Amino acid sequence: MRVLVQRADDGLGRATVLDLTELTGLEVQLDHVDEAAAAAALADAGLGVVSDGYAWLDVEALRGAVLAGAPPETATGFEAMVAYAASRGWTSEDGRRLRAHCEPVGGAGP
């Protein structure tokens, strides 16, 4: 699964959850946006926050995206992905957010 943050025509970042059935990894791709724009886009979309170079993505928001846009059996794979992340220490202390790397693609910054 990946979250793509792209620069929109209005110059602001927009976040979209993609690859809903690819549950062996999680990343945030920054396409022509810097970390501050990505943070704003993730917050505006209700997907999470950015801190110290990592995106902290809201589990419920990601679960909602999976349930709305992927086959029903994908829910089991999503829960397994969350459990694996927790076992590796890639969740917030309360388990409500998953940590993901912010990867520049197509150019960083505005």
N, C-alpha and C positions, 0 to 999 in steps of 0.2 A: 504494500500500500504506500502511496505517496501523496503528499500534499504539495501542490504546485502553487507558488505565489508568484504572480506575474504583474507586471506594470500594465495598468489599463490605460485607455485613451485619455482619461482625465488626470493621468499621472500618479494615481494612487495604486497601491497594491491590492490585488484580489486573490483570495485563497480558494482553491478547489481541491476536493478530495478525489483522487484518481486511483485506478488499479485496485478496485475494491475486493477483487478475488485473489489478489497476490498478497498473501498474508505471511510470507517468510521474511519480510523486512518492512521497515518503516523509515521514511525519510521525508524531509521537507526540502523541496527544490526552490531556490531563489532565482528567478529569471528576470534580470535587469532591475532588481530591487535590493536595497541594503537591509541590514538587520532591523533598523528602526521601522522601515516601511513594512517589512515582513511581520514585525510585532504588531503593528497597527492592523494589518490585514487579517492576521489570525484572530486578534481580539474582536474585530468587527464581524467576522464570520462565526464567532462563538466557538472557535476551534482550539484556542489556547493562548500561550504567551511565549515570548522569547527571553531567555536569560543566559548570559555567559556563553553565547554561541550555540546554545541548544534550544530547540523548540520543545515546549512542554504541552503536549496535545491532550485535550479533554477526552477521556475514554468514552463518556456518554455521547459526545458529539460525533466521534468516529463510529461508534456503534450505530447511531442513528443513520449515518451515511451508508453504512453497510446494509442495514435492514431495509433502507429505502431503495437502494440501487443495485443490489446484488441478489443472486438466488438465495432462498431461505437457508439452504444447507451451509452457506458461507458463515452464518452466525457461529457455528461450532468452531470453525477455523479462526474466527476473530477472537473468541474466548480463549482458545489455545495460544494465540499470539500474545494476548494480554497476560496470561499466566506465565508464559516464557519470559516476557519482559520483566515481570515481577521477580521471577526466580534469578534473574541476572542483575537485579538492582536498578532497572531502568524505568522505575515508576517513582512518582512522588511518594512521600511518606504515607499519605492517606490512600494511595492507590488510585486516585482519581485522574492522574495525568501520566502519560507515557513520554519518555524522553526520546527525542529524535535529533539526529544531526541536521544542521542547516547546510545544504550543499549548493554553492553557486552553479548555475547552468546558463549558458547563453550570454554570459556577461553579468558582472555584479554591479550593483549600484545603479543609480539613475542615468 
